[in-house]
């Protein structure tokens, strides 16, 4: 419990700093205030990490905090707090003792959650998208930002993209292309952009989903259309800095920046090709066509040494070799006939030349990255027993083991290596609330911060302690 006590003390002292600055306008408290601020920062750095956006602070799905439980208790992780929310797919972001999450609320329940047999059909419905800011100490609502939003998409449960928190601001992107920059403390709108009005975007079948990316003073978004598939904004003002690429389908994959060929490369995977851009100008370095089914470019591409792995539905896994001297690329191998992994929505993890991910056929697999050869497969991460088609498992590395969360609400601690899958413990932490075909699922990536897990379904968000006592 030492971490919790220190975190609460740091929060109290931050409040004391603000009070000091208010009641002493002469500035006589500056030195003591600075000391308190430095103590609070040091405490936060030593005992708690943020998870300020998609896949964590490094956007790599690695949780770097220490002091984490080695195994889950038989009764499950202790509940720090839970709070009722509306429906949606967007995962939470955690930064500075605040938790940010998006949801959808509507007067008609049938519009908030798609009927069982209509997942693949566009549906129209009025309602509201909301940005909720919660206090990490108890889950209470600090502020909300609500706006009317008429849906025209399939899977109309709610927003898809995880918020991004950076430099006192939170950036959110809704299903219909409503981009907001909000003050992280108050929820005040700093700037906003409607993709349909600004760029004439035709909303893709499954909505605007790609998580925005912060790069220096830029906010990079996947939009879509002629010359505007990727757009960079000034993150402080909303001014457009550049636009690049054309596509009939923008896809749903989050952009990512890698270092290869002696330069930084912005990787954008849309429904027709994977591309590398100059992140400063949007100029195209290279493009390789990928014929993905129904525009389902979803998974975030993974960089490892001189390779880039792209994973998509129906055997569309691909390894790309990156030139070490110049920004260029070529296909190394493409999946099929027992080669590769064709996961749909989860992001792979690469370790020591081996790749681990959930396949759409229900098997969790390990492959050799250089050849695509399958080393082992196991149905247990997804279901605990037999393989379940369309299963989804999120993979996050912590130290020498992995935290896996599947789409039926199980949190699992496991060790994985080329030798196989070793499950340490598991616990059901949420009810799967979204009906899909003949089963219920959770399709929202959890966050890991402050020695806790933050996870949501269509009814609530829960914070559970994973602190090693």
C-alpha positions as CSV (number, residue, x, y, z in Angstrom):
1,X,0.0,0.0,0.0
2,X,3.1,2.3,0.2
3,X,2.6,3.4,-3.4
4,X,-1.1,4.4,-2.8
5,X,-0.2,6.4,0.3
6,X,2.6,8.2,-1.5
7,X,0.5,9.0,-4.5
8,X,-2.3,10.5,-2.3
9,X,0.3,12.5,-0.4
10,X,1.7,13.9,-3.7
11,X,-1.8,14.8,-4.8
12,X,-2.4,16.6,-1.5
13,X,0.8,18.6,-1.8
14,X,0.0,19.6,-5.4
15,X,-3.3,21.1,-4.0
16,X,-1.3,22.9,-1.3
17,X,0.9,24.4,-4.0
18,X,-2.1,25.8,-5.8
19,X,-3.5,27.2,-2.6
20,X,-0.2,28.8,-1.8
21,X,-0.1,30.5,-5.1
22,X,-3.6,31.9,-4.6
23,X,-3.2,33.3,-1.1
24,X,0.3,34.7,-1.5
25,X,0.3,37.1,-4.5
26,X,3.6,38.6,-3.5
27,X,5.4,35.4,-4.5
28,X,6.9,34.8,-1.0
29,X,5.9,31.1,-1.3
30,X,7.7,30.5,-4.6
31,X,10.6,28.5,-3.2
32,X,8.4,26.3,-1.0
33,X,5.9,25.8,-3.8
34,X,8.7,24.7,-6.2
35,X,10.0,22.3,-3.6
36,X,6.6,20.7,-3.3
37,X,6.2,20.5,-7.1
38,X,9.6,18.8,-7.4
39,X,8.7,16.4,-4.7
40,X,5.4,15.6,-6.4
41,X,7.1,15.0,-9.7
42,X,9.7,12.8,-8.2
43,X,7.1,10.8,-6.4
44,X,5.1,10.3,-9.5
45,X,8.2,9.3,-11.5
46,X,9.3,6.8,-8.9
47,X,6.0,5.2,-8.1
48,X,3.5,5.7,-10.9
49,X,3.5,5.9,-14.7
50,X,0.9,7.4,-17.0
51,X,-0.8,5.7,-19.9
52,X,-1.5,8.8,-21.9
53,X,-2.8,7.2,-25.1
54,X,-3.0,4.2,-27.4
55,X,-0.6,1.4,-26.3
56,X,0.9,3.5,-23.6
57,X,3.6,6.2,-23.3
58,X,5.9,4.8,-25.9
59,X,3.0,3.6,-28.1
60,X,4.5,0.1,-28.0
61,X,2.3,-1.9,-25.7
62,X,4.9,-2.2,-23.0
63,X,4.1,-1.4,-19.3
64,X,7.3,-0.4,-17.6
65,X,6.2,0.0,-14.0
66,X,7.7,-2.2,-11.3
67,X,6.1,-3.5,-8.1
68,X,3.4,-5.4,-10.0
69,X,1.8,-8.6,-8.7
70,X,3.4,-11.8,-9.8
71,X,0.0,-13.6,-9.8
72,X,-3.6,-12.5,-9.5
73,X,-5.2,-13.3,-6.1
74,X,-7.9,-16.1,-6.2
75,X,-10.6,-13.6,-5.5
76,X,-9.4,-11.3,-8.3
77,X,-7.7,-7.9,-8.2
78,X,-8.9,-5.4,-5.6
79,X,-11.3,-2.9,-6.9
80,X,-10.1,0.7,-6.4
81,X,-13.2,2.1,-8.0
82,X,-15.8,1.7,-10.7
83,X,-18.0,4.2,-12.5
84,X,-21.1,3.8,-14.8
85,X,-20.5,5.0,-18.4
86,X,-22.2,4.7,-21.7
87,X,-21.3,2.4,-24.6
88,X,-18.2,2.5,-26.8
89,X,-15.0,0.8,-28.0
90,X,-12.5,3.6,-27.0
91,X,-10.0,2.6,-24.4
92,X,-9.1,4.9,-21.5
93,X,-6.1,7.1,-21.1
94,X,-4.5,7.9,-17.8
95,X,-2.4,11.0,-17.0
96,X,-1.8,13.2,-14.0
97,X,-4.3,11.6,-11.6
98,X,-7.0,11.9,-14.3
99,X,-8.6,9.2,-16.4
100,X,-10.1,10.1,-19.8
101,X,-12.6,8.0,-21.7
102,X,-15.2,8.4,-24.5
103,X,-18.7,7.0,-24.6
104,X,-22.0,7.3,-26.4
105,X,-25.4,8.0,-24.8
106,X,-28.7,8.0,-26.7
107,X,-32.4,8.0,-25.9
108,X,-32.9,4.7,-27.7
109,X,-31.1,1.6,-26.4
110,X,-31.4,0.0,-29.8
111,X,-29.3,2.9,-31.3
112,X,-26.7,2.6,-28.5
113,X,-26.0,-1.0,-29.2
114,X,-26.5,-2.6,-32.6
115,X,-29.0,-5.4,-33.0
116,X,-27.5,-8.9,-33.1
117,X,-27.8,-9.3,-36.9
118,X,-26.9,-5.8,-38.0
119,X,-23.2,-5.4,-37.2
120,X,-22.2,-5.3,-40.8
121,X,-24.9,-2.8,-41.9
122,X,-24.7,1.0,-41.5
123,X,-27.3,2.3,-39.1
124,X,-28.4,5.9,-38.5
125,X,-29.3,7.2,-35.1
126,X,-29.2,10.4,-33.1
127,X,-27.4,10.7,-29.8
128,X,-24.4,12.2,-28.1
129,X,-20.7,11.4,-27.7
130,X,-19.1,12.4,-24.5
131,X,-15.6,12.9,-23.2
132,X,-15.4,12.0,-19.5
133,X,-12.7,13.1,-17.1
134,X,-12.6,11.0,-13.9
135,X,-10.5,11.5,-10.7
136,X,-8.1,8.6,-10.5
137,X,-8.4,8.5,-6.7
138,X,-12.1,7.5,-6.6
139,X,-13.5,7.5,-10.1
140,X,-15.8,10.5,-9.6
141,X,-16.5,12.7,-12.6
142,X,-14.4,15.9,-12.8
143,X,-15.9,17.2,-16.0
144,X,-17.6,16.1,-19.2
145,X,-17.7,17.4,-22.7
146,X,-20.9,16.4,-24.6
147,X,-21.8,17.0,-28.2
148,X,-24.6,15.9,-30.4
149,X,-23.5,13.3,-32.9
150,X,-25.7,11.5,-35.5
151,X,-24.3,8.1,-36.3
152,X,-24.2,6.6,-39.8
153,X,-22.0,3.6,-39.3
154,X,-22.1,-0.2,-38.6
155,X,-21.3,-1.3,-35.0
156,X,-22.8,2.0,-33.7
157,X,-22.1,1.4,-30.0
158,X,-19.8,4.4,-29.6
159,X,-16.4,6.1,-30.1
160,X,-13.5,4.0,-31.2
161,X,-10.3,6.0,-30.6
162,X,-8.4,6.2,-27.3
163,X,-7.9,9.8,-26.1
164,X,-4.4,11.3,-26.3
165,X,-3.2,13.4,-23.4
166,X,-0.2,15.7,-23.9
167,X,1.1,18.9,-22.3
168,X,-2.1,19.8,-20.4
169,X,-4.4,19.0,-23.3
170,X,-6.5,16.0,-24.2
171,X,-7.3,15.2,-27.8
172,X,-10.3,13.1,-28.7
173,X,-11.7,11.8,-32.0
174,X,-15.2,10.6,-32.4
175,X,-16.8,8.0,-34.7
176,X,-18.2,10.6,-37.1
177,X,-14.9,12.5,-37.3
178,X,-15.3,15.1,-34.6
179,X,-11.8,16.1,-33.4
180,X,-11.4,18.1,-30.2
181,X,-8.5,19.6,-28.3
182,X,-9.7,20.1,-24.7
183,X,-8.1,21.6,-21.7
184,X,-7.2,18.5,-19.7
185,X,-8.0,20.1,-16.3
186,X,-11.3,21.8,-17.2
187,X,-12.6,20.3,-20.4
188,X,-12.7,23.7,-22.1
189,X,-12.6,23.5,-25.9
190,X,-9.3,24.9,-27.2
191,X,-9.9,24.0,-30.9
192,X,-11.9,21.5,-32.9
193,X,-12.3,20.2,-36.4
194,X,-15.1,18.3,-38.1
195,X,-13.6,16.0,-40.7
196,X,-16.8,15.9,-42.8
197,X,-16.9,19.7,-43.0
198,X,-13.2,20.4,-43.3
199,X,-12.2,17.6,-45.7
200,X,-15.5,16.3,-47.1
201,X,-14.9,12.9,-45.5
202,X,-17.2,10.1,-46.4
203,X,-17.4,8.2,-43.1
204,X,-16.0,4.6,-43.5
205,X,-18.2,1.6,-42.7
206,X,-17.0,1.1,-39.2
207,X,-16.5,4.8,-38.4
208,X,-13.4,6.9,-37.8
209,X,-11.2,4.8,-35.6
210,X,-7.5,5.5,-36.0
211,X,-5.9,6.9,-32.8
212,X,-4.3,10.3,-33.3
213,X,-0.5,10.6,-32.9
214,X,1.4,13.4,-31.1
215,X,4.8,14.2,-32.7
216,X,6.5,17.3,-31.3
217,X,4.1,20.2,-32.0
218,X,2.1,18.1,-34.4
219,X,-1.1,16.1,-34.0
220,X,-1.3,13.6,-36.9
221,X,-4.7,12.1,-37.8
222,X,-5.9,9.6,-40.4
223,X,-8.8,11.3,-42.2
224,X,-9.4,9.9,-45.7
225,X,-10.2,11.0,-49.2
226,X,-8.3,12.6,-52.0
227,X,-5.0,14.0,-50.7
228,X,-6.2,14.0,-47.1
229,X,-5.8,10.4,-45.9
230,X,-3.2,11.7,-43.4
231,X,-3.4,15.3,-42.0
232,X,-1.1,17.0,-39.6
233,X,-2.4,19.8,-37.3
234,X,-0.6,22.2,-35.0
235,X,-1.5,20.5,-31.7
236,X,-1.9,23.9,-29.9
237,X,-3.9,25.9,-32.5
238,X,-5.5,23.3,-34.8
239,X,-3.8,25.0,-37.9
240,X,-3.4,22.5,-40.7
241,X,0.3,21.9,-41.3
242,X,0.2,19.4,-44.2
243,X,-1.9,16.8,-45.9
244,X,-0.9,13.7,-47.7
245,X,-2.0,10.5,-49.5
246,X,-5.2,9.5,-51.3
247,X,-7.3,6.4,-50.6
248,X,-10.9,5.2,-51.3
249,X,-10.9,3.7,-47.7
250,X,-8.8,5.3,-45.0
251,X,-8.8,2.1,-42.9
252,X,-8.8,2.1,-39.1
253,X,-5.1,1.7,-38.2
254,X,-3.2,4.1,-35.9
255,X,-0.3,5.9,-37.4
256,X,3.1,5.3,-35.8
257,X,6.6,6.9,-36.2
258,X,9.7,4.7,-36.5
259,X,13.4,5.3,-37.2
260,X,14.7,3.5,-40.2
261,X,16.9,4.3,-43.2
262,X,18.6,7.0,-41.2
263,X,15.4,9.1,-40.9
264,X,12.1,9.2,-39.0
265,X,9.3,7.6,-40.9
266,X,5.6,8.1,-40.3
267,X,3.9,4.8,-41.1
268,X,0.3,5.0,-42.4
269,X,-1.6,1.9,-43.3
270,X,-4.8,2.6,-45.1
271,X,-7.3,0.3,-47.0
272,X,-5.1,0.0,-50.1
273,X,-1.4,0.3,-49.1
274,X,1.1,0.8,-46.4
275,X,3.1,4.0,-46.7
276,X,6.0,5.8,-45.1
277,X,5.9,9.6,-45.0
278,X,8.3,12.4,-43.8
279,X,6.5,13.4,-40.6
280,X,7.6,17.0,-41.0
281,X,6.2,17.5,-44.5
282,X,4.0,14.6,-45.4
283,X,6.1,13.8,-48.4
284,X,5.9,10.1,-49.3
285,X,9.1,8.0,-48.9
286,X,7.7,4.7,-50.1
287,X,4.4,2.9,-50.7
288,X,3.7,-0.9,-50.9
289,X,0.2,-2.1,-52.0
290,X,-1.7,-4.4,-49.6
291,X,-4.9,-5.8,-50.8
292,X,-6.8,-6.1,-47.5
293,X,-10.4,-7.4,-47.3
294,X,-13.1,-4.8,-47.0
295,X,-10.7,-2.0,-46.1
296,X,-9.9,-3.7,-42.8
297,X,-6.5,-2.1,-42.2
298,X,-6.9,-2.1,-38.4
299,X,-3.8,-3.4,-36.5
300,X,-1.0,-1.0,-35.6
301,X,2.1,-2.0,-37.7
302,X,5.0,-3.2,-35.5
303,X,8.6,-2.2,-36.0
304,X,11.5,-4.5,-35.1
305,X,15.1,-3.8,-36.1
306,X,15.0,-3.6,-39.9
307,X,11.5,-5.0,-40.3
308,X,7.9,-3.9,-40.2
309,X,5.1,-6.4,-39.5
310,X,1.6,-5.8,-40.7
311,X,-1.3,-8.0,-39.6
312,X,-4.7,-8.2,-41.1
313,X,-7.8,-10.4,-41.5
314,X,-7.8,-13.5,-43.8
315,X,-4.1,-14.3,-44.0
316,X,-3.0,-10.7,-44.8
317,X,0.0,-10.8,-42.5
318,X,3.1,-9.4,-44.1
319,X,6.7,-8.7,-43.2
320,X,8.4,-5.7,-44.8
321,X,12.2,-5.3,-44.9
322,X,13.3,-1.7,-44.4
323,X,16.5,-0.5,-46.1
324,X,19.1,0.5,-43.5
325,X,20.7,3.3,-45.6
326,X,17.7,5.0,-47.2
327,X,13.9,5.3,-46.6
328,X,12.8,2.5,-48.9
329,X,11.2,-0.9,-48.3
330,X,10.3,-4.3,-49.9
331,X,8.2,-7.3,-49.0
332,X,10.1,-10.1,-47.2
333,X,7.2,-12.5,-47.0
334,X,3.4,-12.6,-47.1
335,X,1.1,-14.9,-45.0
336,X,-1.0,-17.8,-46.0
337,X,-0.9,-21.6,-46.0
338,X,0.1,-21.8,-42.4
339,X,2.5,-18.8,-42.5
340,X,2.1,-15.8,-40.3
341,X,-0.8,-14.6,-38.1
342,X,-4.0,-13.0,-39.3
343,X,-5.2,-11.2,-36.2
344,X,-8.0,-8.6,-36.7
345,X,-7.9,-6.0,-34.0
346,X,-5.1,-6.9,-31.5
347,X,-1.6,-5.5,-31.7
348,X,1.3,-8.1,-31.8
349,X,4.3,-8.1,-29.5
350,X,7.8,-8.9,-30.9
351,X,10.5,-10.2,-28.6
352,X,13.9,-11.7,-29.6
353,X,12.9,-12.2,-33.2
354,X,9.6,-14.0,-32.3
355,X,6.1,-12.5,-32.6
356,X,3.1,-13.2,-30.4
357,X,-0.5,-12.4,-31.2
358,X,-4.1,-13.6,-31.3
359,X,-5.3,-15.0,-34.7
360,X,-8.8,-14.5,-35.9
361,X,-9.5,-18.3,-35.9
362,X,-9.2,-18.4,-32.1
363,X,-5.6,-19.5,-31.7
364,X,-3.0,-17.5,-29.9
365,X,0.2,-18.0,-31.9
366,X,4.0,-17.5,-31.8
367,X,5.8,-17.2,-35.1
368,X,9.4,-16.7,-36.3
369,X,9.4,-13.1,-37.5
370,X,12.0,-13.6,-40.3
371,X,10.1,-16.5,-42.0
372,X,6.5,-16.3,-40.7
373,X,6.9,-20.0,-39.6
374,X,4.4,-20.9,-36.9
375,X,6.2,-22.1,-33.7
376,X,3.2,-22.9,-31.5
377,X,-0.5,-22.2,-31.0
378,X,-2.8,-22.3,-28.0
379,X,-6.5,-21.5,-27.6
380,X,-6.3,-20.8,-23.9
381,X,-5.6,-17.0,-24.0
382,X,-8.8,-16.3,-25.9
383,X,-11.2,-18.7,-24.2
384,X,-9.5,-20.8,-21.6
385,X,-10.4,-24.0,-23.6
386,X,-11.3,-24.5,-27.3
387,X,-10.7,-22.1,-30.1
388,X,-13.3,-19.4,-30.7
389,X,-13.4,-17.8,-34.2
390,X,-13.1,-13.9,-34.2
391,X,-11.6,-14.0,-30.7
392,X,-9.5,-11.0,-29.6
393,X,-6.7,-10.8,-27.0
394,X,-4.8,-7.6,-26.1
395,X,-1.1,-8.2,-25.3
396,X,0.9,-6.0,-23.0
397,X,4.5,-6.8,-21.8
398,X,5.5,-6.1,-18.2
399,X,9.0,-7.2,-17.2
400,X,9.5,-10.9,-17.8
401,X,5.8,-11.7,-18.4
402,X,2.7,-10.6,-20.2
403,X,-0.7,-9.2,-19.2
404,X,-3.3,-10.5,-21.6
405,X,-6.9,-9.3,-21.7
406,X,-9.3,-11.2,-23.8
407,X,-12.7,-10.1,-25.2
408,X,-14.8,-12.1,-22.7
409,X,-13.4,-10.1,-19.8
410,X,-10.5,-12.2,-18.5
411,X,-7.3,-10.7,-17.3
412,X,-4.4,-13.2,-17.6
413,X,-0.8,-13.1,-16.4
414,X,1.4,-15.4,-18.5
415,X,4.9,-16.1,-19.6
416,X,5.5,-16.7,-23.3
417,X,8.6,-17.8,-25.2
418,X,9.4,-19.8,-28.3
419,X,9.0,-22.8,-26.0
420,X,5.4,-22.2,-25.4
421,X,2.6,-20.5,-23.4
422,X,2.7,-20.8,-19.6
423,X,-0.3,-19.4,-17.8
424,X,0.3,-18.1,-14.3
425,X,-3.2,-16.9,-13.3
426,X,-6.4,-15.4,-14.6
427,X,-9.4,-13.5,-13.3
428,X,-12.7,-12.3,-14.8
429,X,-12.6,-8.6,-14.3
430,X,-15.5,-7.4,-16.5
431,X,-18.7,-8.8,-18.0
432,X,-18.7,-9.0,-21.7
433,X,-21.6,-6.7,-22.6
434,X,-21.7,-6.3,-26.3
435,X,-23.7,-9.0,-28.2
436,X,-21.9,-10.3,-31.3
437,X,-23.5,-13.2,-33.2
438,X,-23.8,-15.9,-30.6
439,X,-21.6,-14.4,-27.9
440,X,-20.9,-11.3,-25.9
441,X,-17.6,-9.4,-26.2
442,X,-15.5,-6.5,-25.0
443,X,-13.7,-4.7,-27.7
444,X,-11.8,-2.0,-25.8
445,X,-8.1,-2.0,-25.1
446,X,-7.3,-1.6,-21.3
447,X,-4.8,0.9,-19.9
448,X,-2.1,0.1,-17.3
449,X,-0.9,2.9,-15.0
450,X,-0.4,3.7,-11.3
451,X,0.1,-0.1,-10.7
452,X,-3.5,-0.6,-11.8
453,X,-5.5,-1.7,-14.8
454,X,-8.3,0.5,-16.2
455,X,-10.8,-1.4,-18.4
456,X,-14.3,-0.7,-19.7
457,X,-17.3,-2.3,-21.2
458,X,-20.6,-0.8,-22.4
459,X,-21.8,-0.1,-18.8
460,X,-18.9,0.8,-16.6
461,X,-15.2,1.6,-16.3
462,X,-13.3,-0.1,-13.6
463,X,-9.9,0.5,-12.0
464,X,-8.3,-2.6,-10.3
465,X,-5.1,-2.6,-8.3
466,X,-2.3,-4.7,-9.6
467,X,0.1,-3.5,-6.9
468,X,2.4,-6.1,-5.3
469,X,1.8,-5.7,-1.5
